[in-house]
Amino acid sequence: MSEQSKFDIVIVGGGSAGIATAASLLKRQYWLNIAIIEPKDEHFYQPGWTMVGGGIFSSEETIRPEASVMPDDVTWIKDAVATFDPDNNNTTLERGDTISYNHMVVAPGLKLNFDAVEGLEDAIGKNGVTSNYVRESAPYTWQCVQNFKGGKAIFTQPPLPFKCAGAPQKAMYLSCNEWEKKGILKDADVEFCNAGPALFGVAEYILPLMEFVVRYGANLSFGKNLIKVDGENQVATFAVTDADGNVTNVEEKFDILHVCPPQCSLDFVKNSPLAAETGFMAVDINTLQSTKYENIFGAGDIVATLNAKTAAAARKQAVVVAENLLAHKDGKDLPSLYEGYGSCPLTVTKDRIILAEFGYGGKIMPTFPKWVNNTLKATKFAWVLKADVLPWVYWNCMLKGREWFAGSAKKDAGHH
């Protein structure tokens, strides 16, 4: 590739949000000259990793070659971004090339911040320490669950932000459901250690979830944040904050430790002019346009919005970004609004799911009418959706510009 390459639109990241946005743009204007910057050879369906950890999917089902999901008409630049220079409409790649654009979409995902927990990175994948957030160790979660004969099982949840708000507890429910079937749940001391103050961020879902916490005899600990893992001795250290704000460090022995690693912005975004104070990308939370550069938009886990960071959120955001970017390109007002939609299919048993769907401010936003699926109940319908329908929709619709369930709110429709 030449040192200087210029494109109509450069998309940073070939994950869920980046590919879906490219597909949505091309569906509207097939002649656009688009480049996607993505260093990885493989594309992951991350919502499937909970199911891998629960013994329902194989790891292979969640992975495809990146080349197979790249839209036909885009230029794939197989490299990573080193720096942004938005004042000059270009970005520099790690190997030194400079790529210029008229518009840019920033969608590189986020970073699993293993360094925030001492010893965690070395501990994962052995001695009962596992994480469904790590592709290589999701199958090990299932192995641990099957080999468990009783003892202490700890499931952790870090402070926000992190991907898929429900995943830390989904691992617990699926594990407990398996032990219940095997008749060893009574020998399990199960604890959910949550750095936050509540079981779930949207109050209406707490009661239906508590039914399963009680059924499985799990103990809930709030204000309890994992800070260190000693895998060889199977000891986890937590910083526990009491009601008065005093912090004490507590050590606990475990037989199984399922960790949701703390997560943060990627360095090249955090250290760029595009970042908000949090390190995530500063955008208008409804139009997803950069608050600093109007020809730049953001999508997926990297944006500093208050929605749940899920594939379902990226599915909606991709459409909003495509419509708004093209309007901006044509000098028009931005027509589309993102209302914070995210979806957490909470797998509470091996055949039932509470399909939590909500937007900004915790507003419940169900896709289906109540007679099809009651969002506040554990249903078989939601299980079939998660296990059979959504993976198919992901590979065949979302990444191909077929926007099922993904229409955006419009400004002229009485939304402001």
Residue, then its C-alpha position, 0 to 999 in steps of 0.5 A: m500500500s502507498e504511504q498515503s491512502k485516502f478514503d471517503i470513510v475510514i472505519v477503525g475496527g472490524g468487530s461487530a460495530g465496525i463491520a455492521t456500520a460498513a454494511s449499513l453504509l454500503k447498503r445505502q450508498y454502494w459506491l462509497n470508498i471505505a477502508i476498515i482497519e483491523p489487525k486480527d485474522e479472526h472475528f468473534y461472536q462474543p455473545g456466544w462465549t457465555m454459552v461456551g462456558g455453559g457447555i451449550f456452544s462449542s468455541e468454534e461456533t463463535i469464530r469465523p475468519e475476518a475475511s469472511v465477514m468483510p464486506d466485498d467492496v471495502t478495503w481491508i487494511k490489516d494493521a492497527v491504529a497507532t495515533f489519530d490526527p483529526d485536525n488533518n483528517n488522518t490516522t497513522l498505523e502501527r507500521g507507519d502508514t498514514i491513512s486519510y479520510n473525509h469521514m471516520v468511524v471509530a469502533p475498535g472495542l475496548k480493552l480487558n484491563f488485566d493489569a487492574v487485578e494483580g496476578l489475574e492474567d497469569a492465573i486464568g485458564k488453570n487452578g480453577v480460575t477462568s473467564n468467559y470474557v477470554r475466548e481461550s478460557a470459556p471452554y475451561t469454564w465448562q471444564c471447571v463446572q463439570n469437574f466441580k465436586g463441591g466447595k467454594a465457587i466465586f463469581t466476580q463483577p468489576p466496576l462499570p464500564f464492562k461489556c455485557a452487564g449480565a455476563p458475570q451473573k450468567a456464568m453463575y446461573l448456568s454453573c448452578n443449574e448444572w450442579e443442581k441437575k447433578g445433585i451437588l448444588k447443596d455441596a456448593d458455597v456460591e458467592f457473587c462478588n459485585a463491586g457495584p451496589a446492586l444485582f442489576g442496573v435496571a431495578e425492574y429486573i432485580l426481582p425476577l433475577m432474585e428468584f434464581v439467586v434464591r433457588y441456587g442458594a447463592n450469596l450476594s456480596f456488594g461493594k466487593n471488588l477483586i484486586k488480586v488472584d493467587g491461582e496456585n494457592q487458590v486465594a482471591t483478595f477483595a477490596v470490600t467497601d462498607a456502608d461508611g465507605n471504609v475499605t478492607n482487604v479480605e482474602e478468600k479461598f476458592d475452588i472455582l473463580h470466574v472473573c469478569p476482568p475490569q475493562c477500559s478504553l484502548d490506549f490509542v483512543k484514551n491518549s487521543p484528541l477524541a477522548a472524553e475524561t473517562g478515556f472513552m470516545a466523546v460522542d453526542i449520546n444520541t447522534l453518536q457524532s464526536t463532540k470534538y470533530e463533526n466528521i467523526f462518529g463512534a460506535g460499539d464499546i468504545v463510545a462514552t455513552l451510558n448504554a449497556k455495552t452489548a452486540a445488540a447496542a452495536r446493532k442499533q448504533a451501526v444504523v444511526v451512525a450510517e444514517n447520520l454520517l451520510a446526512h453530514k456528508d451531504g450537508k444535511d441535519l443528522p436524522s437518527l437518534y440512538e436511545g441507548y438500547g442494549s439487550c442482556p439475555l440473562t441465561v438463568t437456566k439451560d432453557r430459560i432466559i430473562l431478556a433484559e432490554f432497556g435504554y437510557g435511564g433504565k427505560i425498558m424497551p422490549t422488542f416483542p409484545k408481552w404475549v410473545n415474550n414477557t421481558l420481566k420473566a424467564t421464558k423459553f422463547a428468549w432461550v430459543l432467541k439467544a441460542d438459535v436465532l440471534p447467532w444467525v441474525y448476527w452472521n447473516c443480517m447484522l454483518k450484512g446490512r440487513e437491519w432486522f430489529a435495528g431501525s433507529a428513532k427519527k428526530d422528526a417523529g416527536h423525539h428530541 
